Amino acid sequence: MNNETREQLKKVSVATLCTALFKRGLKNQFIQGVQPLNPSLPNMVGEAYTLRYMPAREDLNTIDVFKDRAHPQRKAVETCPPGAVFVIDSRKDARAASAGGILVTRLMKRGVAGIVTDGGFRDSPEIAKLAFPAYHARPSAPTNITLHHAIDIDVPIGCGDAPVFPGDIVVGDAEGVV
């Protein structure tokens, strides 16, 4: 996406974009059930970079996996391109955290355009104070970090019942994300 397109999309509402897509036959592009932690931020615009979670198996997804720097969640945070929107398929399950304040801050410092999950965030009050667009379903339980297993990076996913492919243009505003 060129800078001119990015700047134009920063001025267009998600509602307008949904209508324009609907007129072109695309009816299922709005990510259902996600809300901005800070609705006063400017529009979020970027190309999708995705992470997919699946239900965890307790014997494979112990607390020790989070010490592994090659863990898919960590790897995705470190490889998400600057200017991209990090979109996470958490199976519409906010019981376990998709990310927390440390990882979201890392994305912000790396120049990522924003983060979206159909799950929840730990540390949501802290994330809401950042000058960084972050969208989630609701806060998650801070201790339930092993209910999901990060499995795939930069593959097609479903987030809030919307199909999201790597490289799709993602726009978020105070109402939601398309």
C-alpha positions, 0 to 999 in steps of 0.5 A: 500500500502506498502512503497516499492510499494509507493517508486517504484511508485514515480519513474514511470511517469503517462504516463507509468502507463497509458500505463500499465493500457491500456494494461490491458484493463483500458482505462479511468484512467487518470484524464482529465483537471487537472494540478499541481500547482507546476510541480517541486515537486516529484511524488505524490503517495497515496490511494484515499480518496474522497469528492463529491460535488453537485450543491448547493441550496442557501437556504441550502448552506448559508455562515453559513454552513462553521461555522459548524465543522461537514461540510463534507468538513471540516470533510473530511480534518480532516479525510483524512488519512496520506499518502492518496491523497484527491481527490475531484469531483467538477463536473469539475466546477472551478467556486467555490473553492474546497479548499483554502490555509488554508485547503490545508495547513492543509492537508499538516500538517496532512501528506496527500500525495496530493490533486486533484480536477477537479474544482479549488482552491482559493489561488492558488499562495499560494498553489503553493509555498507549498511543497505539490502536488496539482492538479486542473483545474484552479484557482477559484473565491475567493468569489464564495464559495457557488456554490457547496455543499459537500455531500459525503465522501469516496465514489466512485466519478468521477474526470475529467471523471475518476472513483475514488474509495476509496483506489484506488492508485493515482499517479501524476506527472508534466503531470497530475494524474492517 
